């Protein structure tokens, strides 16, 4: 069986959109919304709305040596629904993402970790936002006291990692960063790139 290769003209990677005008529709300390008048790649005129995030999205998958992880449950205002997620929060773009991850893990779960590994970088909802996410695996855990923000009414759940994976399989975890992190760690475990021992 021979491998097939895909060759393309590098011009396909250039920006095909032409911006004619832009205006800020909304702005607060966390997000901004800009509307652009554009000529689209097909040559037609139109508009494009872009949500700009002023902080990084940070996610942490804590793992202990017994094969457990931690999930955070909270009501998500935009979804009007309850959500189970890995510990997550926002990070200042001028601060190394791992430092924001360390702060968020302590705030939400009371955990501190000796070992940090960047698991992945993601772009969330990239058709309308520029939100950039960094997800870490935290190992060598020690329990301290959680310090959630006043806007957070959190339920913390410690459970076997395999149960968290089954929650993803059953559609009980739908948060994009959580799904991606849990599936990636499951793959790493299957491939022997990660272990609990």
Buried (B, 14 or more C-beta within 10 A) or exposed (E): EEEEEEEEEEEEEEEEEEEEEEEEEEEEEEBBBBBBBBBEEEEEEEEBEBBEBEBBBBBBBBBBEEBBBBBBEBEEEEEEEEBBBBBBBBBEEEEEBBEBBBBBBBBBBBBBBEEBBEBBEBEBEEEEBEBBBBBBBBBEBEEEEBEBEEEBEBEBBBBEBEEBBBBBEEEEBBBBBBBBBBEBBBEBBEEEEBEEE
